[in-house]
Amino acid sequence: MNIALIAHDQKKEDMVQFATAYQHILEQHSLFATGTTGTKITEATGLSLHRFQSGPLGGDQQIGAYVAQNDMDVILFFRDPLTAQPHEPDVSALMRLCDVYQIPLATNLAAAEIMVRAIEHGDFHWREIIHKKKQQG
């Protein structure tokens, strides 16, 4: 599965701790992250991932493009709802794309823990079926 990891500045440490705790699950998948978040995760865990630009520089839009092409399976986005984000329209657009294309999106630690356990248990097998249909179509 293709999993995107995104975290606003005040949530980056939470994301690093999350990636460390669930490294044994995440390492079995293709990981993508926005700039600084990806750097921090790699430094802390050694996980291999593809880094996009930072969110304010277009990283959210780059992940959104993957969503629109049905090439992203899950997004774990630790948002900071208490701090204004200069790229809030990009964040909103990414969340809208997840709704349009039925891409599971967790926006906080609690939801991300549930989602990563579901990934571990194979509950997102339907995404593999979608990928096979895309390849055939």
C-alpha positions in Angstrom: 0.0 0.0 0.0 1.0 3.6 -0.6 0.8 5.5 2.7 1.3 9.3 3.0 2.6 10.8 6.3 2.0 14.5 6.9 2.3 16.6 10.0 1.9 20.3 10.8 4.8 21.8 12.7 3.3 21.4 16.1 2.5 17.7 15.4 5.8 16.6 13.8 7.1 15.1 17.1 3.8 13.1 17.4 4.3 11.8 13.9 7.9 10.7 14.6 6.8 8.9 17.8 3.9 7.3 15.8 6.3 6.1 13.0 8.7 4.8 15.6 5.9 2.9 17.4 4.5 1.4 14.2 7.7 1.0 12.2 7.1 -2.8 12.0 3.9 -2.1 10.1 4.9 0.9 8.1 8.1 -0.7 6.8 6.0 -3.2 4.9 4.5 -0.5 2.7 5.6 2.3 0.3 5.8 5.5 2.3 5.5 9.1 1.2 5.8 12.2 3.2 6.0 16.0 2.9 9.5 17.5 3.3 10.4 18.2 6.9 8.1 15.5 8.2 9.8 12.9 6.0 13.3 14.0 7.0 12.4 13.7 10.7 10.8 10.3 10.3 13.8 9.0 8.3 16.3 10.4 10.8 14.4 8.8 13.8 13.5 5.4 12.3 15.6 4.8 9.2 12.4 4.1 7.3 12.7 4.5 3.5 10.2 7.0 2.0 9.7 9.3 -0.9 9.8 12.9 0.2 7.7 15.6 -1.5 8.1 19.3 -1.0 7.1 20.7 2.3 3.4 21.3 2.7 3.5 25.1 2.2 5.7 24.7 -0.8 3.3 22.3 -2.6 3.8 19.0 -0.9 0.1 18.7 0.0 -0.7 19.3 -3.6 1.8 16.7 -4.8 0.1 14.1 -2.5 -3.2 15.3 -3.8 -2.1 14.6 -7.3 -1.4 11.0 -6.3 -4.9 10.8 -4.7 -6.5 12.1 -7.9 -4.7 9.4 -9.9 -5.8 6.8 -7.4 -2.1 6.1 -6.5 -2.3 6.8 -2.8 -4.1 4.3 -0.5 -4.0 5.9 3.0 -3.2 9.3 4.4 -2.1 9.9 7.9 -2.2 13.7 8.4 -1.5 15.0 11.9 -3.2 18.4 11.7 -2.8 21.2 14.1 -6.3 22.7 14.3 -5.3 25.4 16.8 -2.7 27.1 14.5 -3.5 29.0 11.3 -1.8 27.4 8.3 -0.6 29.6 5.5 -1.5 26.8 3.0 -4.9 26.0 4.5 -6.6 26.0 1.0 -4.1 23.2 0.0 -5.0 21.3 3.2 -8.7 21.6 2.5 -8.2 20.6 -1.1 -6.3 17.4 -0.1 -9.0 16.5 2.4 -11.7 17.1 -0.3 -9.9 14.9 -2.7 -9.7 12.1 -0.1 -13.5 12.3 0.2 -14.0 12.4 -3.6 -11.8 9.4 -4.3 -12.6 7.4 -1.1 -9.1 7.5 0.3 -8.9 6.8 4.0 -7.7 9.9 5.9 -6.7 10.0 9.6 -6.2 13.6 10.9 -5.1 12.8 14.4 -3.1 10.3 16.4 -6.1 8.3 17.7 -7.6 7.8 14.2 -4.1 6.9 12.8 -3.6 4.2 15.4 -6.9 2.6 14.4 -6.0 2.9 10.7 -2.6 1.4 11.0 -4.0 -1.5 13.0 -6.5 -2.0 10.2 -3.7 -2.0 7.7 -1.9 -4.6 9.7 -5.0 -6.8 9.8 -5.5 -6.5 6.0 -8.7 -4.5 6.3 -7.7 -2.4 3.3 -7.5 -5.2 0.9 -10.1 -3.5 -1.2 -7.5 -0.9 -2.2 -5.4 -3.7 -3.9 -8.5 -4.7 -5.9 -8.8 -1.1 -7.1 -5.2 -1.1 -8.2 -5.7 -4.3 -10.2 -8.7 -2.9 -11.9 -6.8 0.3 -12.7 -4.0 -1.8 -14.3 -6.5 -3.8 -16.4 -8.5 -0.7 -17.4 
